[in-house]
Amino acid sequence: MDNRFQQAWITGVERVAAWSDLLDTINVFPVADGDTGRNLLVTLGPLRKIETDSKTVIHHLLLSARGNSGIIAARFFSGFLTADSFESIPAAARLGRDLAWKAIRNPRKGTMLDIFDALADFTEKTSPDGSAEYTSRVIDHLQNAVHSTTDHLPRLKEANVVDSGALGMFIYLDGFLTGLTGLTGQMGLFRPITSIFKNRLEIKSSFHETEQKHYCIDMVLRPENGMEDEIKRLSEYGDSIVIVPEKDFLKIHLHADDKDAVRKKMESLGSMVKWSEEDLISQVRNFQSRQKEQSIHVMTDAAGSVTREDAAHLRMTLLDSYITAGDQSLPETCFLPHDLYRIMKQGEKASTSQASEFERHQHYQSALDQYDQVLYLCVGSFYTGNYDIAMEWKQKNDPDNRFTVVDTGAASGRLGLLAIATAMHANKTDDPEQVKIFAKQAVDQCQEYLFVDCLKYLARGGRTSKASAFFGDMLHLKPVVTPTAQGAKKVAMARNQEDQLKILMEKLHASLNPESAVSILLQYTDNPEWVSETVQNRIKTEFPLSDIMIRPLSLTSGVHTGPGTWAVAFLPVSGDMLSDDPKTMD
């Protein structure tokens, strides 16, 4: 495959990553559950490995596909990935379009299918040549198709938005086609999403989701011979059904009320290879409770222990690093923690990597396109080069000084807690300068301690020597570290969990007044019960005014510290500073 094509496939994914939050905020069809952006981000991840053969990538796309939109997109790419030259684009687009339409039980106009139709129709009538002029013409055609989705679906018209999946595919194809011109290094080259779809990117306040099934289910099934007809009767159990064959597997998506009945039925028809379920009712509730736009938009790195649910509720932007473990490579907020720690305990390698500079630049531009003011609370410059990259981009692309970058010196829960606190403060004031002052004060006041259970994971990542890890584990020594602007500093050693808890309480009493309010972020790896019961109860007993949130430890930290790690970040507060704590997402 031509190197230009390889990079163009990746450019499309990185464009979707930068706009995935916006896609979530306008996702109302088929259900207003706010997950189209995330689903496309997870589904399209294998395209980052496009240097491997396309058949392998297609297989991984279908197995990783999540949600209705993800499976339809994966099916399209099963055909579109056959394009390896400009001359082959029309046939590949037509094949992808046909496969996508066949995947859906009840296909509808007004969805991403319209984009696939528009691409296939245009490229068949005009010969792609890779010129900037041709690219502009085809993107014009796709842009019109996105605009028309609002008129095709009553739900979209009621909400006054374009279809989220269609917009996601437009953003991807804009990146892909522009990438083929070889001009992606030029800023301002891509279509300005917030301008060309102006007034169609915010849901009407009068729109409300009224009905939905209880569960969103994705599965991979290896059916027994002769069972395909039975599987096609899934409409008896739910709706939004998508069924895609891949080798001897079936990738199936549906919305259903009785997940146990669906699983029992499917297991009677074949071997269950993969199963995932999400509570649609909870997703819809969280989607409808999101905060309105703040005085300044807060952005931070996902290396802080902030979940996608927290970020969505508080209207924050998270910049993902990537986790690779086993056969999965995903944005860290999309990787399931229990999958990561299971893989690590099996002895398989896990690693982290940064998003490309291009992807990070796209995130900065996306945020400035959507918000008047942006405050980027950046992971400490000791840990990554994110601060320098952001500042270099700002100097070239922010003449009006709308993009403020703060080197927090923090990582993990300390970064997460001060970002959450800042976003909550932004909901309470109309003065962006006050939010910036608050953030800088929080950086100075916020502290964190990480309690590592096993040194061998630090050794694997080069954070300590293998000899030190061997003797430390042999002697049952567990380090206690605190992240600082100069790196992680070891402050104590413990022999067991009781020692760890004793050290924590000593540190808290040395820093906090038991009679004063404090916000605390407890973080777990594979030990949520220990953290939520033993640790939380002990803190509540000795600090009765503490406001406690419990979240997974950032997976960037989890890869380096390993299973068994837990952490505590804390920030003294005054008044009702954190009264908007999104506890419903615990």
N, C-alpha and C positions, 0 to 999 in steps of 0.2 A: 504493500500500500504506500502511495505517495506520502512523504513526510508532512506535506501541507494538509492532506486529509486527516492524518493522525492527529495533528495539533488542532485542527478545526473541530473534530469530535470532542476534544477535551475543552476547548474554548466554550462550546455550547453548555457543557455541564457547569463550568465555573460561572457563567452568566446566570444560570438558574439558581446556583447557590447564593449569589448576591441579592436575588429578588425573591427568595423562597418565603421570607416573612410576609411580604406583600401578598403573595399568592394565598397564603393562609388566611389573611385578613378579609379576603373577598370570596372565600370558598363557601358558596351556598347551595351548590348543586352537586350530587343529588341530595346531600344533607349538609346543613350549615354546621360542620364540625371542625372547620379550620385546620385541615391537615394536608391539603393538596401540595403545598410547597415542600413540606417535609417528605411526603410520599414520593414526589418526583426526585428529590435530592437523594433519597436512599436508593430508589430504583435505578437511576442513571449512573450511580457510582461506578459500576464496572466499566463504563466507557473511559474512565481514567486509565485503564490498563489496556487500551486499544492496540498497543504494540504487540500483544499476543494475537493469536489468530482470531478472526471475527466469529467463527463458530463457537469458540469457547466463551467469548464475550456475550454472545447472544444467549447462550445457556445460562450464564450467571445473571444476566439481566432478568430473565424470566423467573429464576429462583429467588432473586432478591426483591422482585417487584412487590410493592406494598400499595394497598388500596385500589379502588376502582381506576383512578387516573394512572397509577403506576403500572398496572397490568396492561392497560390499553396502550400506554406509551411504549412499554417493553415489546408488545406485539408489533407495533409500528416499526421499531428499530430492528426487529427480526428480518424485515425486508429491506429497510433503508440502509442498513449496514453493508449490504452487498455493493453499494456505490464505492468505487475506488478510483474513479476518474470523472471528469465533467460529463463525458459522453454517457456514462452509466447512471447518472442521477435520475433521469426521467423514469427508467424502468424500475429502479430501486424505490423511488417515491411511490409509484403505482403499486408495487408489490406490498410495501409497508402499509399503504392506505387500505388495500383490500384485506390484509390480515387483521388490521385493527377493527375494521367494520365487522368481520366475521367473529371476533372474540366476544362480542357483547350480545346478550340475549335479546335486549330491546334497545338497539342503537337509536340515538336521538340527534337531530340537528341542534346546533347551538352549543356544541361541546368541542373538544380538541379534534374530533373527527372532521370538523369543518376545515381546520387548518391543514390536515392531511389531504383533504379533497383539493383545497386551493393550491397546495404545493404540487400535487400530481397533475392537476389540470394545467397549471401555468408552465411547468417544465416540459410537458408533452407538446405544447403548442410553440414553445420557443426553445432554442438550443442553448443550454448553459455554457458560458464561455469563461467564467471566472473573473470577468471585468467588474469594476466598481459600478458601472452603469447598469449592467445586467442584474447585479446583486440588489441594487436599489429598486429596480422594477419588481423583482419577485417579492421583496420585503414589503413593498407597497401593497401588493396583492394579498399577502398574508395579513397585513395590518387591517385591511378592509374586512377580511374574514373574521378577525377577532371582534371588530366593532359590531358586526351583524349578529353575534351570538346573543346579545341582549334582546334583540327582537324575536329570536327563534324560541326562547324558553321563557314561559310566564314567570318562573321563579326569579330568573335574572332580571326581568323587567320590573318585578315587584321590588327587588332589592336595589335596582338601578346600577348594576355592575356588569362588566363583561365576565365571561366564563373563566374561572381560575385556571382550569386545565388548558384551555385554548391559549390563554395568555402565557402560561408556562412554556408551551410548545413554540409560541411565537418568539419568546425570549431565547429559547434554545436555538431555533433556526436562524435568528438574527445573528447570534454568536457564531454558529457553524458556517453560514454562508459568507459572513463578513470575514471570518477566519480564512476562508479559501482565497480571499483577495490578498492575504498577506499583510494587511494593514492594521491588525488589531493592536499594535503598540501605540497607535494614535488615540489620545483621549478625545472624547466627543464624537467618536466614529459611529457608535451604536445609536439606535433610535431612542430618544428621550421618553421613556415609558410614561412618566407622570404628565408629560405634555400631550403626547398623541392620544392617550386614553383619559384625558382630563375629564372630570365629572363622572367617570365610570369606575373609580377605584376606591369608593367609600360607600359602605352599605347604608341605605336609608335607615334612619332611626325607627321608622314605623315597621321595619321588617322583623319578623320573629319566626323562628323555627317552631312548628306546631306538632309535627309527627315524625317519629323516626323509630326504627327498630332498636333493640337494646344493644346489640353487639355488631361490630365490624370484624369479619373473620377472613383471614388469609390462610390458605393451606396448600401444601404440595402433596399430592396423592399418587401412589403407584397402583392403578386399578387392576383388578383381576380380569382375566379375559371374559368378554361378554357383558361387562358391567357398565359400559359407557352409556347405554340407554337409561339405566337407572340413575346415573349421575346427572343426566340432563333433566331429571325431574326435580331438581333442587328448588324450583319455584314453589314447591309445596312448603318449603321451610323459610323462605325469605325472598328478598329482592335485591336489586343492584347486582345482578349475577354476571360474572365474567368467568369464562372457562377457556383456558389456553392449553393445548397439547404441546409437550416438549419431550421428544424422545419417548421413553416409556412412562413419563410422568404427566400429570395434569396439574396446572396451576389454577387454583379456584379462589374466587373472591365472592363474598355475599354479605348482606346485612340480614340478621336474624334475631328473633327474640329468645329462642331456646337453643343456646350454644351446645348444651349437652346432647340434645336430640340430634343436632347436625353432626356432631363428632361421632356419636354412636352409629349413625347411619353411614357416614363415610368410612369408618373403620370396618363396617360389615361389607364394604364394597372393594376394599383394597388395603394396602399398607400405607399408613400415615408417615410421610417423610418429614414434614414440617407443619407446624400449627402455630398461629398467633391470633390473639383476640384483643379487641379494645372496646372499652365501654363507651358506646356512642352517646348515651345519655349524659355521662360525665363530660365528654368532650364538647357537646353542644352547650352544656351549662357553662363551662369555662370559656367557650367562645363568646357567649353572650355577655359575660361579665368582664370583658377586657376593658382596661382603662382607656379613657379618651386621650387625645394628644396632649402631651405635657408642654411646659414652657420651654424646655430644651430636651432633645431626645438623647437618651443614654445608650451608649454602645460599650460593650466590654468583650473580653476574650472568654471563650467557653472554658479556658483553663481554670477559671474561677468556678466554684461549685454552684452554678446556676443552671437550672433545668430549662428546657425549651418551654415547659408549661409556665414557669415563673416569668420567663422573658415575654411570652405572649400576653400573660395577664397584665404585666407592668409596661407593655409596649417598649421593651428594650430590644436591642439588636445584639445577638451573640455571634462572634467570629470564631468559627470552629477550627481546631486542629483536627488531624486525622489519626484514627487508631487502626492499626493493622494487627490482627490476631487470628490464627488459624487461617481459614479461607475467606475471612471477611476484612474489608477495608472500608471504613465508614467515617463520616463526620462524628466527632466524639459525642455530641448530644443525641445522635441517632443510634449509637451502639448500645445494646442492652447490657447493663452492668453485670447481671448474673451470667451472661454469655462470656464476657471478658474474663471474669474470675474463674469460671469453669475451665476455660481454655488454658489460663495461666497455671492453675493447679494440676492440669494434665501434663505440664512441662513444656508446652508449646511456646514458641517465641511470641512476644507482644512488643510492639514498638509504636512510637508517635512520630508524626511528621507535620510540618507546617503547610498551610495552604500556599499555593504559588503567590508570588508578588502580584501577578495579574489579578488573581481572584480577590486578594485583599484590596487592591485598588478599586475593583468593581464594587466591593462592599462600601468603601468610603463614598464613592460617587453615588451609589444607590441611596445611601442615607441622606446625603446632601440634596439629592433630587426630591426626596420625600419630606424633609423637615427643614425649617428655617434655621435652627441651631442644633448642632450635634456635639455632645460631650463624650469623648472616647476615653474611658478608664482602662488604660493599657496594662497588660501584665508586665511585671517588673523587667526593665531592660537587661538585668543580669541573666534572666532566664531565656529570653528570646530577642530577636532583632525587630520585633513588632513596632516598638516605639520609633526607632530610627526610620523604618520604612514609612510609617504614618506621617512623620514630620517631613520627610523628603517629598511625599506626595502632596502634603498640605502646602508647602512652599511653591509648588508648581501649579496647583489647581484650586487654591482657595484665596483668591484676591480680596474677598470681602470678610475674611476672618470669621467664618461661620463654623469652622471645624476646630474644636478645642481638644488637644491631646494631653492627657496627664499620665506621666510615668508613675504608677502607683507604688512601684517597688514590691508589689504583692503578687501572690499566686494563690491557687487553691481556694479554700474557704474565706481567707482574708480578703481576697479580691472579690469573691462572690458576695460577701456580706456588705462590703462598702458600696458595691454596685447596686445591690437591692435597696439599701438604705437611701442612696442618692436618687434612684428612680422613684421611690416613695416620696421623697422630699420634693421632687420635681412635680408631683401631682398636687402639692399643697401650696405652691407659689407661682406667680406669673412672672417672676423675675429670674431670668436665666443666670444672671451674675450671682445671685444668692445660692443657686444650685451649685455653681462652680466652687464657691467659697465653702459650702457644706462638704462637697466631695473632698477638697483638700484637707479639711479638718478631720474628716473620717479616715483618710489615709494615715494621718498621724496617730489617731486614737485606736484604730482597729488592730487586734492582735490575734495570733493563732498558734495552736500547738497540734502537731501531728504525732500520733502514737503508732509506730511501725511494729508489726508483729514478727516479721521474718526478714533477715538481712539478705537472703539470697537473691531477692528481686532487685534490691539496690545494686548488688554486684553484677547482675545480668545487664543492667543499664549503665554500668560504669560509674555508679555513684559511690561505690566503696570497693575495696579490693576483695577478690574471691577468698583470700586467706582470712581477712578480717571477718568476712561474712561467715565463713566456716566456723571459726572459733567463737564468734559471737553467738551463732545459733546453737553451737554445742553447749555453751554456757548459759543458754536461755536468756541472753541479754537483748532487750528491746529498746532501741533508741527513741528518744523524744526530741523532736526537732521543731524549730520555729522558722518560717520563711521570713527573710529580711531582704532589704534592698541589695545587700551584698551576697545573697544566696541563703541556702538553708543552713541554719546553725543548730548543732546538737547542744541541748541544754540539760539532758539527764539520761540515765539508763534505768530501765525497769526490768524486773524478772518475770512478772506476770500481770494479768489485767488488774488485779487489786492494787499492785504498785503503780500502774499507770493511772488509775483513778485517784490514788492518793496524791501523786505528783500534780495531776490536773487541779485538784482542789487547792493545793498549796499555791499554784500559780494564779488561780482565780482570786483567792483571798488576798494575795499580794498586790493585785491590780484593781480590785473592785470593792466597793462598799456593799455588803450584803443587803443593806436597806435601800439601795438605789436601783433605778431601772437599768437594765442592760439587755441588749439584743444578742442572742447566742445562736450560732449556726452549727448544729451537730451534723457530722458527716460520717457515712458508713461505706464499707466496701461490700464484703459478703457477710457482714455481721449486723444487720439492721435491728435484730431483736436486742442484742447487747446494748446498742446505742440508744434505742428508743425506750427501753425499759430501765436497765441498770444506770446508765450514765445520766439520762434525762431525769430520772427520779432523784438521784443524788444531788444534781444541780438545783432542782426545784426545792428540795428540802433546805439547802443552805443559802439559796438565792431566790427567795419566794417571789420577787418582783421581776424575775427574768422572763423575757419573751423568747421562747425557743422555737426555732424552725429545724426540721430534720430533712436532710437531703443526701443523695449519693455524693460521695467524694468525686471531684472532677476526675474523669477517666485519664486525663493527662497525668495527674498525680498518681492515680491508681496503678497505671502501667509501671511506674517507677518504684512505688512503695509496696505494691502487691496486696493480695488478699490478707484479711486480718487487720489491716490498717484502719484507724478511725481518727477523727480530728475534731477540734473545737475552735471556732473563731468567735470572737466577742467584741462588742462595741458598746461603750456606755452611751446611754441616750437620755434625753430630757423630754418631759411632756409626753405628747402622743406622737413622737417622731415616726415610729414604726407601727402605728395603729392600723395601717393598711396591709399588714402582713397577710399574704395569700395562703392562709393555713389550709384552705380547702383543697390544696394541691398536694398535701403531705401524702 
